[in-house]
Amino acid sequence: MIVRGLAALLLSGLLIQPAHARDYRYSDAHLHYVDFFQETEGMPALLKAMDEAGVEHSMISGVAVAKKWHEDEPKRPRYYAGDDAAAYWYSATDVYVAAALQSLSAEQRQRFHPFLTGFNPVDKNAASHIERMLDLHPGLWQGIGEVFTRHDDLTALTSGDTPRANNEAMTRVYHLAAERDLPVLIHSNITSKRERNPLYLEEIEEPLRNHPHTRFIWAHAGTSMEIHRHQTQLDFLLPTLTRLLEDYPNLYVDLSWSVLEPYLLDEHKQPRKAWVALVQRFPERFMLGSDVVGRFGSVGEQMHGFTPFLDALPEAVARKVARDNFLAVLPKARQ
């Protein structure tokens, strides 16, 4: 009887488990084909990582700056924050992305959604440069970004003026984006590493208010890992984000890896109820991204890290967040 009971228990477990398991398909809404030195593992490695992770579609962009290996530095840095040498705006990054996509079969290209990023966001010529790139590769580009504005120490390290999401150069870019039906993925930190208030909120809110016909994807919901290192959590982030989503239907949120902890999941890897409720309230406004840069082995780890949070959502909402919302924000001609 005991053996029979154990067998029945095991059988019931096998029958029940698949009923609760969800097999997600993903769209990666934030991926960089190259790193801060404009180097990459290449398309075969990226396609392999996507297939293994269940990523059907991916935003793909370059990196808008290149990190300098300065004459005074004895060792080549591994990241932009590796030493005090500057970074500089680098337009050829888009050429690398375009060439990589053109090397693929037509079927493979359908999985990628390239965004233009190689321009200086404090140069009022930027919109003209973007327009030339759009005309140079008709039908290729499906968005603009990731645009680096307030971005941790990268802001101070990058040569030239401090970029802001609400400067005049970017205003011209937003008008062009609306004309060409292109979403804009923008990195604009909501605050600094030290200030426990939304210091830079107006820099992102002003464009949202002034450009209602431009679709904005806010990278990392305005946060970053560097901010987390100094502040752990921003208490004002959730109420501020809630208000922005209420007020601006043109705002979408990229929940890439730096938002996962400590916001979406707590210290026990359990979903935070308040964030689950927010995503349920705005089920079409959130998307996931790996934010990998030139190396693709961690794509699966980054995307699957969201599974506990997705599982806490109604299944239909979870599938929108995992895959469909990013595709829906692309130009209408691509949907």
WOCOR-V345444 format. One record per backbone hydrogen bond with DSSP energy under -1.0 kcal/mol. CO is the residue of the C=O (numbers start at 1). NH is the residue of the N-H. Records with the same first field share a line. If there is no record, write none. Layout:
# WOCOR-V345444
CO->NH ; NH
This chain:
# WOCOR-V345444
1->5
2->6
3->7
4->8
5->9
6->10
7->11
8->12
9->13
10->14
11->15
12->16
13->17
17->20 ; 21
26->56 ; 57
28->59
30->291
31->61
32->294
35->38
36->67
39->35
42->46
43->47
44->48
45->49
46->50
47->51
48->52
49->53
50->55
54->26
57->28
58->113
60->115
61->33
64->90
66->88
68->70
70->73
79->82
86->68
87->159
88->66
91->94
92->96
93->97
94->98
95->99
96->100
97->101
98->102
101->104
105->109
106->110
108->111
109->112
111->58
113->60
114->142
116->145
117->119
120->123
123->126
125->129
126->130
127->131
128->132
129->133
130->134
131->135
132->136
133->137
137->140
143->116
144->185
147->187
150->189
151->154
153->157
154->158
157->87
164->167
167->171
168->172
169->173
170->174
171->175
172->176
173->177
174->178
175->179
176->180
177->182
183->144
184->217
185->147
186->219
187->149
190->200
197->199
198->201
201->204 ; 205
202->206
204->208
205->209
206->210
207->211
211->214
215->184
216->252
217->186
218->221 ; 254
219->222
220->223
222->190
224->228
225->229
227->231
228->232
231->233
234->237
236->240
237->241
238->242
239->243
240->244
241->245
242->246
243->247
244->248
248->251
250->216
252->218
253->287
256->259
259->264
260->265
264->272
266->269
270->266
272->276
273->277
274->278
275->279
276->280
277->281
278->282
282->285
285->253
287->255
288->29
292->32
294->41
296->299
298->302
299->303
300->304
301->305
303->306
304->307
306->310
307->311
310->313
314->318
315->319
316->320
317->321
318->322
319->323 ; 324
320->325
322->27
324->328
325->329
331->334
